[in-house]
Amino acid sequence: MQKITLNSSHVSTAQYDKENSLLIVEFVSGDSYQYFDVPEFVYLQFIQAVSPGQFFADNIRYQYRYQKI
């Protein structure tokens, strides 16, 4: 998995495991969460968004099962 640094005041990095549809998000606070069953197209929209933090809040945060890691 490649770690992508995002230009956001809330989200620091994102990693995506295509085989398992697993998204790992690290926040500026240092907390990291894994999000399950995230489609690849959602991940690609997330990392390409003008505002990754807003995209995350609107399209990922409560849409997918997650776990703090």
N, C-alpha and C positions, 0 to 999 in steps of 0.2 A: 504494500500500500504506500502510495506516495502522499506525503504531507504537503498540503497547499496552504500557504500563508494568505490570509484574506485581509483586505483593506476595510476594516470595520472597527468601530469603537467598542463593540461587545464580543465579537467572535474573532478569535485569534487564528486558529487553523482548522482545516477539515481534511479528513482522510476517508477514502471510500474503498470498500472491498466488494468488487463487482460480483464475485462468485457467490457471496452470501448476502448481497444487498444490504450491507452494513455500513452505516455512516458514523464516523467518530468526529465529534466536534469538541474543540478545546476553546474555552472562553477566556477573555482577557483576565478574568478573576483567577484563572488557574484551574478551575473545575473542568472536568471532561465527562462527556456523556456519549454513549453509543445508542444509535437509533436503528431499529430493526425494520427490515422489509421496505427500505427506501428505494424506489426505482432509480435507475441510473439517470434518467432524464431530469429528475428532481435534483439530484446531486449536481448535475451539469448546470442547471439553471441557478442553483444556489451559488456556486463558485464564480459564475459569470455575472451575477446580479450587480447592479449599480450600488445597491445597499444590501450586502449579505446579511447584516443583522436584521433588517426589516423583512427580507425574504424568509429568513429562518423563523422569525416570529409569526409570520403569516401562513407559511406553508409546511413547516416541519415540526416546530416545538410540540404542539398538541395533536398532531396528525398521526404520529407513529409511536409505537411502543418504545420506551427508552429505559436506560439504566445508567446510573452514575458509575463511573469507573475511577 
